[in-house]
């Protein structure tokens, strides 16, 4: 196994909870193939959308991968923290 995808049913949306590949195969199209497979299977099953959350600051390039496969941002969240030391 070099990659994985786990998606859950949320009514009309198939939501990608987890998607990843081994570091050794990153940049070789494994992630893109997984995304394509999820999209294809969702369309065949009659879902209206495929959704996910992504860390746009991730060094893995995940945000670029999803945009390249047609995903568009529609909501933004901000994580806040308070440093104690």
C-alpha positions, 0 to 999 in steps of 0.5 A, spaced: 500 500 500 502 506 498 496 511 499 489 511 502 483 515 502 477 514 507 471 518 505 464 518 509 457 519 507 453 526 509 447 525 505 448 528 498 456 530 499 461 524 500 466 527 505 474 525 504 476 525 511 483 522 510 487 522 504 495 520 504 501 517 501 507 515 503 513 520 503 517 515 498 511 516 492 509 523 493 510 527 487 508 521 483 501 522 482 498 517 487 494 522 491 491 525 484 489 518 482 486 517 489 482 523 488 480 521 481 478 515 484 474 518 490 470 523 485 469 518 480 466 513 485 462 519 488 459 521 481 457 514 480 453 513 487 449 519 485 453 524 490 452 532 488 459 534 491 465 531 494 468 535 500 474 536 504 478 540 509 485 542 507 491 545 511 493 550 506 499 551 510 501 544 509 508 543 506 505 537 502 502 541 497 495 538 499 491 544 497 494 545 490 493 537 489 485 539 490 485 545 486 488 541 480 482 536 481 477 542 481 476 543 488 474 550 490 474 554 497 467 556 499 469 557 507 475 559 511 476 557 518 481 560 522 485 556 528 486 560 534 491 559 540 494 563 546 501 562 548 502 560 555 510 560 555 
